Amino acid sequence: MNLNEYQNYHETKTHTAADFPYTTYLCSIPLDFTQVPTHWHSEIELIVIKKGRGIVSVDFQRQNVSAGDIIFIRPGRLHSIEQEPGRSMEYENIILKPDLLMSGQNDLCAVRFVTPLMTGRLPVDTFITPALSYYKDASDCIRQIDLLCGTTPEGYQLAVKGYLFQFVFLLITHRLKEEEEPAVQSKTLEKLKTILKYVEEHYTDHITIEDMAALTYYSKSHFMKFFKAHMGSGFIEYLNDYRLTMAERLLRSSDLSVLEVAEQSGFDNLSYFNRIFKRKYGNSPGKYRGS
């Protein structure tokens, strides 16, 4: 079960059909999970904070967020969601494919606006808060879309696309100056995306520092320094934490035995799994499941 599979498993409300690539999930931290590890994907993501407080990071821009905030994440950006100590947060997670906003290669809107926005050539606000002048209009777009998707009147997809275009219009007309976009070197981000995607797809396998050094064309020592400098932890620590996150979710969402959970999360030593799980979550896996 990778990150996307987990999110689909925990879906509490899917509004749309498969042929209309706009989907909404309702999530709660820490009720559903304590964090969403750093990852990336090819879809647009909107995180709409409904209640409480939490922390969202986008391309290493880490920010406390609270009820009402909207986080716009274009395709390919590294992002994570985590619990603010002692606080809870409920949020709406909106996923849509960029194709929903495009009508083909010769579409003027796609060529001049949507594609440059998706690739970062048109830098816009990531964190849309009540302090911004266009916040109310942007928030109203999301609210209207939610109402439409909740009632699904005939032709609601047309109106959803209309409000999405209005939302994009607001982003672009209030776009940032080039120098205001957070300065993270693209080569560094691409290298990190390669590493994190590999972990997401192979965390159940045996992964070594040597494997990752070969993947990134770095020496072992340079890879370890590079990863810690940008991620704030050693690679093995990150890998174990990712595996523990997946294990915690399997304990909540399946009837697998603790041994099976350990194995499916990439741990081949049960006693080691029990020990570091308790260190992270405060209880052994068995007690955690029963709590």
Secondary structure by P-SEA (a helix, b strand, c coil): ccaaaaaaaacccccccccccbbbbbbbccccccccccccccbbbbbbbcccccccccccbbbbbcccbbbbbcccccccccccccbbbbbbbbbbbccccccccccccccccaaaaaaccccccccccccccaaaaaaaaaaaaaaaaaccccaaaaaaaaaaaaaaaaaaaacccccccccccaaaaaaaaaaaaaaaacccccccaaaaaaaacccaaaaaaaaaacccccaaaaaaaaaaaaaaaaaacccccaaaaaaaaccccaaaaaaaaaaaccccaaaaaac
